[in-house]
Amino acid sequence: MNIFYSDELNKKGNKKPRKWLSFCLLVIFSISVLSMVGIPLYNAYSQRNPIDKQCTIISAEVFNSRSGTGGLSTSSTELKIRTQECGTVYVSKVLSPSPAGSWEEMAAELDGFRGEQVVLVFPPFQLPAEGDYALGYGYRL
């Protein structure tokens, strides 16, 4: 068996392995560039074009979540708003100007509107979530 067999095939004009490799590298490069450009563009568009929805407030609270495995852990703080029409809305990023200074102040302010309708702000595109929750950008009074 000749160890240079594959090189001889390539010299004879069989360039399928190199074309396939070039195609795969081109696809990987294109996806990388699209994600590096597309994600910031999507975030900018979402923040400039939010959607307002009228939702009746059931309750509002500060929600702290922690997760991690193998010695690595992460924690996040969000505003958890329970509503009748919009389900449970989690707000981790508030569009400026912010309605209040801290998560606790926002939760207390919204909790004062129990049973009343408040305008909640959502991103323009949102993938369907499991269960009865949505991601939001905050609220407007």
C-alpha positions as a Markdown table, in Angstrom:
| # | Residue | x | y | z |
|---|---|---|---|---|
| 1 | Met | 0.0 | 0.0 | 0.0 |
| 2 | Asn | 1.3 | 3.4 | -1.0 |
| 3 | Ile | 1.1 | 6.1 | 1.7 |
| 4 | Phe | 1.1 | 8.8 | -0.9 |
| 5 | Tyr | -2.1 | 7.3 | -2.5 |
| 6 | Ser | -4.3 | 10.2 | -1.6 |
| 7 | Asp | -1.8 | 12.8 | -2.8 |
| 8 | Glu | -1.6 | 11.0 | -6.2 |
| 9 | Leu | -5.4 | 11.1 | -6.5 |
| 10 | Asn | -5.4 | 14.9 | -5.9 |
| 11 | Lys | -2.6 | 15.4 | -8.5 |
| 12 | Lys | -4.7 | 13.5 | -11.1 |
| 13 | Gly | -7.6 | 16.0 | -10.8 |
| 14 | Asn | -9.7 | 14.5 | -8.0 |
| 15 | Lys | -10.2 | 17.7 | -5.9 |
| 16 | Lys | -13.4 | 16.7 | -4.1 |
| 17 | Pro | -11.8 | 16.6 | -0.7 |
| 18 | Arg | -10.3 | 20.1 | -1.0 |
| 19 | Lys | -13.6 | 21.5 | -2.5 |
| 20 | Trp | -15.6 | 20.1 | 0.4 |
| 21 | Leu | -13.1 | 21.5 | 3.0 |
| 22 | Ser | -13.2 | 24.9 | 1.3 |
| 23 | Phe | -17.0 | 24.8 | 1.3 |
| 24 | Cys | -17.2 | 23.9 | 5.0 |
| 25 | Leu | -14.7 | 26.6 | 5.9 |
| 26 | Leu | -16.7 | 29.2 | 3.9 |
| 27 | Val | -20.0 | 28.2 | 5.6 |
| 28 | Ile | -18.4 | 28.4 | 9.1 |
| 29 | Phe | -16.8 | 31.8 | 8.2 |
| 30 | Ser | -20.1 | 33.1 | 6.9 |
| 31 | Ile | -22.1 | 32.0 | 9.9 |
| 32 | Ser | -19.5 | 33.6 | 12.2 |
| 33 | Val | -19.6 | 36.9 | 10.4 |
| 34 | Leu | -23.4 | 36.9 | 10.3 |
| 35 | Ser | -23.7 | 36.3 | 14.0 |
| 36 | Met | -21.1 | 38.9 | 14.9 |
| 37 | Val | -23.0 | 41.5 | 12.8 |
| 38 | Gly | -26.5 | 40.2 | 13.2 |
| 39 | Ile | -26.8 | 39.9 | 17.0 |
| 40 | Pro | -25.8 | 43.5 | 17.7 |
| 41 | Leu | -28.1 | 44.7 | 14.9 |
| 42 | Tyr | -31.0 | 42.7 | 16.3 |
| 43 | Asn | -30.4 | 44.1 | 19.8 |
| 44 | Ala | -30.2 | 47.6 | 18.5 |
| 45 | Tyr | -33.4 | 47.2 | 16.5 |
| 46 | Ser | -35.2 | 45.5 | 19.4 |
| 47 | Gln | -34.4 | 48.4 | 21.8 |
| 48 | Arg | -35.5 | 51.1 | 19.2 |
| 49 | Asn | -38.7 | 49.3 | 18.3 |
| 50 | Pro | -40.3 | 47.9 | 21.5 |
| 51 | Ile | -44.0 | 46.8 | 21.6 |
| 52 | Asp | -46.4 | 48.0 | 24.2 |
| 53 | Lys | -49.1 | 45.8 | 25.7 |
| 54 | Gln | -51.8 | 46.6 | 28.3 |
| 55 | Cys | -51.6 | 44.0 | 31.1 |
| 56 | Thr | -53.4 | 43.7 | 34.4 |
| 57 | Ile | -51.0 | 43.4 | 37.2 |
| 58 | Ile | -51.4 | 40.5 | 39.7 |
| 59 | Ser | -48.1 | 41.0 | 41.5 |
| 60 | Ala | -44.6 | 42.1 | 41.1 |
| 61 | Glu | -41.4 | 41.0 | 42.9 |
| 62 | Val | -37.7 | 40.9 | 42.6 |
| 63 | Phe | -36.6 | 37.5 | 41.4 |
| 64 | Asn | -33.0 | 36.2 | 42.1 |
| 65 | Ser | -31.9 | 33.1 | 40.3 |
| 66 | Arg | -28.7 | 31.1 | 40.8 |
| 67 | Ser | -27.4 | 28.3 | 38.8 |
| 68 | Gly | -24.1 | 26.4 | 38.3 |
| 69 | Thr | -22.3 | 23.2 | 38.2 |
| 70 | Gly | -18.7 | 22.1 | 38.9 |
| 71 | Gly | -17.8 | 25.1 | 41.0 |
| 72 | Leu | -19.0 | 27.7 | 38.5 |
| 73 | Ser | -22.1 | 29.6 | 39.4 |
| 74 | Thr | -24.0 | 32.4 | 38.0 |
| 75 | Ser | -26.7 | 34.6 | 39.5 |
| 76 | Ser | -29.1 | 37.1 | 38.0 |
| 77 | Thr | -31.6 | 39.6 | 39.3 |
| 78 | Glu | -34.9 | 40.2 | 37.4 |
| 79 | Leu | -38.2 | 41.8 | 37.9 |
| 80 | Lys | -40.9 | 39.2 | 37.9 |
| 81 | Ile | -44.4 | 40.5 | 37.0 |
| 82 | Arg | -47.4 | 38.3 | 37.1 |
| 83 | Thr | -50.2 | 39.5 | 34.8 |
| 84 | Gln | -53.6 | 38.3 | 33.7 |
| 85 | Glu | -53.3 | 38.9 | 29.9 |
| 86 | Cys | -49.5 | 38.6 | 29.4 |
| 87 | Gly | -48.6 | 35.7 | 31.7 |
| 88 | Thr | -45.5 | 36.0 | 33.9 |
| 89 | Val | -43.1 | 38.6 | 32.5 |
| 90 | Tyr | -39.4 | 38.6 | 33.5 |
| 91 | Val | -37.5 | 41.8 | 33.0 |
| 92 | Ser | -33.7 | 41.6 | 33.2 |
| 93 | Lys | -32.9 | 44.6 | 31.1 |
| 94 | Val | -34.9 | 47.9 | 31.4 |
| 95 | Leu | -34.9 | 50.4 | 28.5 |
| 96 | Ser | -33.9 | 53.9 | 29.4 |
| 97 | Pro | -35.3 | 56.0 | 30.9 |
| 98 | Ser | -35.9 | 53.6 | 33.7 |
| 99 | Pro | -39.2 | 54.0 | 35.6 |
| 100 | Ala | -37.5 | 53.7 | 39.0 |
| 101 | Gly | -33.9 | 53.4 | 40.3 |
| 102 | Ser | -33.6 | 49.8 | 41.5 |
| 103 | Trp | -35.3 | 46.4 | 41.1 |
| 104 | Glu | -36.9 | 46.8 | 44.5 |
| 105 | Glu | -38.3 | 50.2 | 43.7 |
| 106 | Met | -39.8 | 49.0 | 40.4 |
| 107 | Ala | -41.4 | 46.0 | 42.1 |
| 108 | Ala | -42.9 | 48.1 | 44.9 |
| 109 | Glu | -44.2 | 50.7 | 42.3 |
| 110 | Leu | -45.8 | 48.0 | 40.1 |
| 111 | Asp | -47.2 | 46.1 | 43.2 |
| 112 | Gly | -49.1 | 49.3 | 44.0 |
| 113 | Phe | -51.0 | 48.8 | 40.7 |
| 114 | Arg | -52.5 | 45.4 | 41.5 |
| 115 | Gly | -55.7 | 44.9 | 39.6 |
| 116 | Glu | -55.0 | 47.8 | 37.3 |
| 117 | Gln | -53.8 | 47.8 | 33.7 |
| 118 | Val | -50.2 | 49.0 | 33.1 |
| 119 | Val | -48.3 | 49.2 | 29.8 |
| 120 | Leu | -45.6 | 46.6 | 29.7 |
| 121 | Val | -42.8 | 46.9 | 27.1 |
| 122 | Phe | -41.7 | 43.9 | 25.1 |
| 123 | Pro | -39.1 | 43.2 | 22.4 |
| 124 | Pro | -40.6 | 43.2 | 18.8 |
| 125 | Phe | -39.6 | 39.5 | 18.2 |
| 126 | Gln | -39.8 | 36.8 | 20.8 |
| 127 | Leu | -39.5 | 33.1 | 20.4 |
| 128 | Pro | -42.3 | 31.0 | 22.0 |
| 129 | Ala | -41.4 | 30.1 | 25.5 |
| 130 | Glu | -42.2 | 27.0 | 27.5 |
| 131 | Gly | -44.9 | 27.6 | 30.0 |
| 132 | Asp | -46.6 | 30.9 | 30.7 |
| 133 | Tyr | -43.8 | 33.5 | 30.6 |
| 134 | Ala | -42.4 | 36.2 | 28.4 |
| 135 | Leu | -39.3 | 38.4 | 28.4 |
| 136 | Gly | -39.9 | 42.1 | 28.7 |
| 137 | Tyr | -38.1 | 45.5 | 28.8 |
| 138 | Gly | -40.0 | 47.1 | 31.7 |
| 139 | Tyr | -43.2 | 49.2 | 31.9 |
| 140 | Arg | -44.6 | 52.7 | 31.4 |
| 141 | Leu | -46.9 | 54.5 | 33.7 |
